[in-house]
Amino acid sequence: MSERGNKRTLNGIVVSDKMEKTVSVEVERLVKHSMYNKYIRRKKKYKAHDATNECKVGDRVLIIESRPLSKEKNWKIKQIIEKAK
């Protein structure tokens, strides 16, 4: 599968798979606080397209930016890094 241009990729954990061909992926990042210089965890959820419905809750996945697929869905599952136990 060849990609056009530089598309962002993010690493996250599937938190919901109740939708048809869509999963909700939670991505966590560390941000440095400007005053206290401590690192804070920030989480954000993205809806990602899962054409084969093979992702389950707890899977670690790699998502890639894509064209808008629906109102809130702009990401696709590129690969499953680690299956849930």
C-alpha positions in Angstrom: 0.0 0.0 0.0 1.7 3.2 -1.1 1.0 6.4 0.7 0.8 9.9 -0.8 2.5 12.7 1.0 3.4 12.8 4.7 0.5 11.6 6.8 0.5 11.7 10.5 0.6 8.3 12.4 -0.3 7.9 16.0 0.0 5.0 18.4 -3.0 4.2 20.7 -5.2 1.7 22.4 -8.6 0.7 21.3 -11.2 1.6 23.9 -14.4 0.9 22.0 -15.4 -1.5 19.1 -19.1 -1.3 19.4 -19.6 0.5 16.1 -19.7 -1.1 12.6 -16.3 -0.8 10.8 -15.2 1.9 13.3 -13.1 1.8 16.5 -12.4 4.5 19.1 -8.7 4.8 19.8 -7.2 6.6 22.8 -3.9 8.3 22.2 -1.7 9.4 25.2 1.0 12.0 25.0 3.3 13.8 27.5 3.2 17.6 27.6 5.6 19.7 29.7 3.9 22.2 32.0 5.2 25.7 31.3 5.5 26.8 34.9 6.2 23.7 36.9 8.4 21.9 34.3 6.6 18.6 35.1 5.3 16.3 32.4 1.5 15.8 32.3 -0.3 13.0 30.5 -2.8 14.2 27.9 -5.3 11.8 26.3 -7.4 12.2 23.2 -9.8 9.8 21.5 -9.9 9.4 17.7 -12.4 7.5 15.7 -10.6 5.2 13.2 -11.9 3.2 10.2 -11.5 -0.6 10.7 -12.7 -2.2 7.4 -12.3 -5.8 8.5 -13.7 -5.4 12.1 -10.7 -7.3 13.5 -9.7 -4.8 16.2 -10.9 -5.5 19.8 -10.9 -3.5 23.0 -7.4 -3.4 24.5 -5.4 -3.8 21.2 -2.5 -1.5 20.6 -2.8 -0.1 17.1 -1.1 2.3 14.7 -3.5 4.8 13.0 -2.8 6.9 10.0 -4.5 10.2 8.9 -6.8 9.9 5.9 -9.4 11.9 4.0 -12.7 12.5 5.9 -14.6 9.2 5.9 -17.6 10.5 8.0 -18.4 13.5 10.2 -15.9 12.5 12.9 -13.8 9.8 11.2 -10.5 11.0 9.6 -8.2 8.1 10.6 -7.6 4.5 9.4 -6.1 1.5 11.2 -2.8 0.9 9.6 -1.7 -2.1 11.7 -2.4 -3.9 14.9 0.8 -3.7 16.9 -0.2 -5.9 19.8 -3.4 -7.9 20.4 -5.2 -7.7 23.8 -4.5 -10.4 26.3 
